[in-house]
Amino acid sequence: MNILSIHEENGSIIFKNKNQAQVVRIFFSCYDNNSLKKGFKKKYKNLSSVKKLICINRLHVHKDYRKQGWGSIILNCLLNKYKESGYMVNAYPDDLDYMSLEELVKFYGKFGFKFSHLTEEGVLLIKK
């Protein structure tokens, strides 16, 4: 494994290699239940009872480290950090040569995320 350091900064977790170059990064936002608007709670009833909601904004793996499990490792890191939370991700492929929308749904599905609905960019997935 080439990861020598893990950093948390500005709503993200970053794994860096021995040269301090970014290998994988997950961007997220964290919301307390009290800060969620009533309209949101009404629309996503299955998330209305969670203490915290983690919105995954992006998971990016450097092209040289793809298909080696780094996306799974960093997602597990986030899931373990916020165990009592609900999760939402707007998954969209930014590199179709790497991963299609169907592959993204399958990837997040391995972690318990369920299909909610299609969005302009991709698909919204939820995990409680």
Disulfide bonds with the S-S distance in Angstrom:
none
